[in-house]
């Protein structure tokens, strides 16, 4: 199983890298029997030393028990391991669900030398089902985390994903080389609100808690919070970042050049994973990238970009190679972003379809070429300012309906 072949993959990225590319991290995964397919569905990520940690979670009013527990365990800004299962979400399972999440943390802590309070928990899959704790107990006992286990973990967290999402990069500062790695999962129920799906991120740089928290929030704002597959936000969305300092060197101070370089590396990993998630949307055949420029405020730029990328009508038009740019106009208007129609400009690929108050005669062949590829770029200059934003989505196909009409049957 390979990562998605995004044609614009940054050359600074290692497509074979993962959360175990940074020094001092190990992972493993196996099939514990929660997925009917028999594929891997239980895994662990563990650091050799305690980590500074930060997390962002779903804003759903129906959070899963693992979300509740992981928030509790992150109050001190420390963690050492993540234990995760796929196939069953442990959501809407009452007190038993919370007890099961705590037991997962306890079991993983004892097995891998971490305090239970330093183990974060994540579960994904069908809502409303109890975890088969007998299988999880037995499975955790069989896990053997290794430095090359990150890709196995990336596969074990998949649900309706068709490929794993995993990548890493490195950066130099202060005479040292550091790494940032990440894995993610998500294919449906993707419309982030603070965080999205699962994304587990690691670095071997030394960072203080305030810097880690702010860096994660900034990266999520421009990556995971700018994608949409179907406008549904999961009850289990979890993004976690662990920094163990295993590469040595001094802690990167807030506001320093080193901290800025780290932010760039983290942003790169998060944006790449976010694009992979959007491209692998359930039933998708195309990645949609929406580029907004000329917005009056950053918030209006983000709203316009996200509304276009998540519009079912726009997504269907892209699927059918239909250059219906009126749906872009509709989405901008619905977003609430200001637009000056006398100065605005809309493009599909590099082809202008509306400019300076008037439609442009459609160039059919060029527009068809712009819409046929695996990545479709939609652009809108709102003519109101200097703010910009980019969002990602995917086309809407018959296969999406089939997948979600048969999800539990």
Secondary structure as GFF3:
##gff-version 3
##sequence-region A 1 409
A	DSSP	beta_strand	25	30	.	.	.	ID=ss1
A	DSSP	beta_strand	42	57	.	.	.	ID=ss2
A	DSSP	alpha_helix	65	73	.	.	.	ID=ss3
A	DSSP	beta_strand	78	88	.	.	.	ID=ss4
A	DSSP	alpha_helix	94	112	.	.	.	ID=ss5
A	DSSP	three_ten_helix	116	118	.	.	.	ID=ss6
A	DSSP	beta_strand	119	126	.	.	.	ID=ss7
A	DSSP	alpha_helix	133	142	.	.	.	ID=ss8
A	DSSP	alpha_helix	150	156	.	.	.	ID=ss9
A	DSSP	beta_strand	165	173	.	.	.	ID=ss10
A	DSSP	beta_strand	176	185	.	.	.	ID=ss11
A	DSSP	beta_strand	198	203	.	.	.	ID=ss12
A	DSSP	alpha_helix	209	222	.	.	.	ID=ss13
A	DSSP	three_ten_helix	224	226	.	.	.	ID=ss14
A	DSSP	beta_strand	238	243	.	.	.	ID=ss15
A	DSSP	alpha_helix	257	279	.	.	.	ID=ss16
A	DSSP	beta_strand	287	295	.	.	.	ID=ss17
A	DSSP	alpha_helix	298	310	.	.	.	ID=ss18
A	DSSP	alpha_helix	312	319	.	.	.	ID=ss19
A	DSSP	alpha_helix	326	335	.	.	.	ID=ss20
A	DSSP	beta_strand	345	348	.	.	.	ID=ss21
A	DSSP	beta_strand	351	355	.	.	.	ID=ss22
A	DSSP	beta_strand	358	359	.	.	.	ID=ss23
A	DSSP	alpha_helix	364	372	.	.	.	ID=ss24
A	DSSP	beta_strand	375	381	.	.	.	ID=ss25
A	DSSP	beta_strand	387	394	.	.	.	ID=ss26
A	DSSP	alpha_helix	398	405	.	.	.	ID=ss27
###
